[in-house]
Amino acid sequence: MLDGPPFVAGESAYFMSLNRNKRSLSLDLTTTIGQEVMQRLLVRADVFLLNMPRQSSWEKFGFDYETVTGKNPGIIYAAISGYGHTGPRAGAPGYDVIAQAESGTMSLTGAPGDAPMRFPTPMADMTTGLYATIGILAALQAREKTGKGQLLDLSLLESQVSWLTNLTPAFLLTGNPPTRIGNAHPMLVPYRLYHARDRTFNIGVGSETLWKRFCQAVELEG
């Protein structure tokens, strides 16, 4: 739960944007009572969302998959971390800006010749959250048929890599790495931001039909 400026009546706008209409409970897991309350919640919960990258941390509090599902076999266990819970970098800390950089999306963001640029909002965090939501909902539906819970292992890096979409197979097929092209589109024209004498405007002509209509609109012949 993030808390930072700007504040309105003592409430953080950032906090409200992420937690509005949520019911929350803060527990001190280093205390006996905090642990007891948490264990009671786990027994009744439909979903357990874990954001601890290190195995030693979740095992310390009894949050490992085996312990949690031993108490609640039907629970949906969703673990979010920087690099996932398996593989050579499992357990390494990860943040949104790191995922944006390592995924390659920062190297593709910005104008040609400029330095790589971070997307202004935490897109890796938000994308991972969306994938977690999709997976949790699918797991809940599956539980209706099987009565069993599921383990979801999500990483910021893998989620952010999905933003490369068609650029990844294009590179794998040709060997040519994609480059920054600013607001231009690699296949469509006109499909970008343009600067007029008095303002900046955007045009998106995404088909042959729209191109013909565009030519008519700007009185372009030929």
C-alpha positions in Angstrom: 0.0 0.0 0.0 1.9 3.1 -1.3 1.7 6.4 0.4 3.1 9.6 -1.2 2.3 13.1 -2.4 0.0 14.7 -3.4 -2.1 14.5 -0.2 -5.8 15.6 0.1 -7.2 15.9 3.6 -4.4 13.7 4.8 -5.0 11.0 2.2 -2.5 10.1 -0.5 -3.8 10.3 -4.1 -1.5 7.4 -5.0 -2.9 5.3 -2.1 -6.5 6.1 -3.0 -6.0 5.2 -6.7 -4.8 1.7 -5.7 -6.8 0.9 -2.6 -10.1 2.8 -2.9 -13.1 0.7 -1.8 -10.9 -2.1 -0.4 -11.2 -3.4 3.1 -7.7 -4.0 4.5 -6.1 -5.2 7.7 -2.5 -4.5 8.7 -0.8 -7.3 10.7 2.6 -7.3 12.4 3.8 -10.8 11.5 6.7 -10.6 13.9 4.2 -10.9 16.8 2.3 -14.0 18.0 -1.1 -12.4 17.6 -0.3 -11.2 14.1 0.7 -14.7 13.1 -2.4 -16.2 14.7 -4.7 -13.9 12.9 -2.9 -14.5 9.6 -3.2 -18.3 10.0 -7.0 -18.0 10.7 -7.4 -15.9 7.5 -5.5 -18.4 5.4 -7.8 -21.2 6.5 -10.8 -19.3 5.2 -9.4 -17.5 2.2 -10.1 -18.1 -1.4 -7.0 -16.4 -2.7 -3.5 -15.9 -1.2 -1.4 -13.2 -2.9 2.2 -13.3 -2.0 4.8 -10.6 -2.7 7.9 -11.9 -1.1 10.8 -12.8 -3.4 13.0 -14.7 -1.0 12.2 -18.3 -0.1 13.6 -17.8 3.4 11.1 -15.0 4.0 8.0 -16.9 3.1 9.1 -20.1 4.9 9.8 -18.0 8.0 6.2 -17.0 8.2 4.7 -20.3 7.0 3.7 -18.8 3.6 5.3 -21.5 1.4 3.0 -23.3 -0.9 3.1 -26.6 0.9 2.3 -25.1 4.3 -0.5 -22.9 3.0 -2.2 -25.5 0.9 -1.8 -28.0 3.7 -4.2 -25.9 5.7 -6.4 -24.9 2.8 -6.2 -27.2 -0.2 -8.7 -25.2 -2.2 -6.8 -21.9 -2.0 -5.5 -20.1 -5.0 -1.9 -19.3 -4.3 -0.6 -16.4 -6.4 3.0 -15.5 -6.0 4.4 -12.3 -7.6 8.1 -11.5 -7.7 10.7 -9.9 -10.0 11.9 -13.1 -11.6 9.6 -15.9 -10.5 10.1 -18.6 -7.9 12.1 -20.9 -10.1 15.1 -20.4 -12.4 18.6 -19.0 -11.9 17.3 -15.6 -10.7 14.6 -16.8 -8.4 14.6 -14.9 -5.2 16.3 -11.8 -6.6 14.6 -8.6 -5.8 12.9 -6.9 -8.7 11.2 -3.5 -9.3 9.1 -2.0 -12.0 11.9 0.1 -13.5 14.3 -3.0 -13.5 11.7 -5.1 -15.4 11.1 -2.2 -17.9 14.9 -2.1 -18.6 15.7 -5.8 -18.7 12.7 -6.6 -20.9 13.9 -4.3 -23.6 10.8 -2.0 -23.6 12.9 1.0 -22.3 15.3 0.6 -25.2 12.4 0.9 -27.6 10.8 3.9 -25.9 11.9 7.4 -26.9 13.1 9.3 -29.9 15.8 7.9 -32.2 19.3 8.8 -30.9 18.0 9.5 -27.4 18.6 7.5 -24.3 16.2 4.7 -23.4 13.1 6.0 -21.5 11.0 4.6 -18.7 7.3 4.5 -19.2 5.9 7.2 -16.8 3.6 4.8 -14.9 4.5 1.4 -13.4 3.5 -0.7 -16.4 5.4 -3.8 -15.3 3.7 -3.7 -11.9 0.3 -3.1 -13.5 0.7 -5.7 -16.2 1.7 -8.4 -13.7 -1.3 -7.5 -11.6 -3.6 -7.8 -14.6 -2.1 -11.2 -15.5 -2.5 -12.3 -11.9 -6.1 -11.3 -11.9 -6.8 -13.3 -15.1 -5.0 -16.3 -13.7 -6.8 -16.1 -10.3 -10.2 -15.8 -12.0 -9.4 -18.8 -14.2 -8.2 -20.8 -11.2 -11.4 -20.0 -9.3 -13.5 -21.2 -12.2 -11.4 -24.4 -12.4 -11.9 -24.9 -8.7 -15.7 -25.0 -9.2 -15.2 -28.1 -11.3 -12.2 -29.8 -9.5 -12.5 -28.6 -5.9 -8.7 -28.0 -6.0 -6.7 -24.8 -5.8 -3.8 -23.8 -8.0 -0.3 -22.2 -7.8 0.3 -19.1 -9.9 3.9 -18.0 -10.3 4.1 -14.6 -11.9 7.2 -12.4 -12.5 7.5 -8.7 -13.4 10.1 -9.5 -16.1 8.1 -12.1 -17.9 4.9 -9.9 -17.8 6.8 -6.9 -19.1 8.4 -9.0 -22.0 4.8 -9.6 -23.3 4.7 -5.9 -24.3 7.2 -6.7 -27.1 4.5 -8.5 -28.9 5.4 -8.8 -32.6 8.9 -7.3 -32.1 10.1 -10.5 -30.5 9.3 -12.9 -33.4 10.5 -10.3 -35.9 13.9 -10.3 -34.2 14.1 -14.1 -33.9 13.3 -14.5 -37.6 15.5 -11.8 -39.0 18.2 -11.2 -36.4 17.7 -7.5 -36.7 17.1 -5.9 -33.3 14.3 -3.3 -33.2 15.2 0.3 -32.6 13.6 3.4 -31.2 11.4 5.2 -33.8 9.7 7.7 -31.5 6.0 8.1 -32.3 6.3 6.5 -35.7 4.8 3.1 -36.6 7.1 0.4 -38.2 4.4 -0.6 -40.8 1.7 2.1 -41.0 1.9 5.6 -42.4 0.5 8.1 -41.5 0.3 6.8 -37.9 2.1 9.1 -35.5 2.3 12.5 -33.9 2.7 15.5 -36.1 3.6 19.1 -35.4 1.6 21.8 -37.2 2.4 25.5 -37.0 0.0 26.2 -34.1 -0.4 22.8 -32.4 0.5 19.1 -32.2 -1.9 16.5 -33.5 -2.2 12.8 -33.9 -3.2 10.8 -37.0 -3.9 7.0 -37.1 -4.6 5.6 -40.6 -4.6 1.9 -40.1 -6.1 0.5 -43.3 -6.4 1.1 -47.0 -10.0 2.2 -46.6 -9.0 4.8 -44.0 -6.1 5.9 -46.2 -8.5 6.7 -49.1 -10.8 8.6 -46.7 -7.8 10.5 -45.3 -6.7 11.5 -48.8 -10.2 12.8 -49.5 -10.3 14.7 -46.2 -7.1 16.5 -46.9 -7.9 16.9 -50.6 -4.9 14.8 -51.6 -5.2 13.4 -55.2 -3.4 10.6 -56.9 
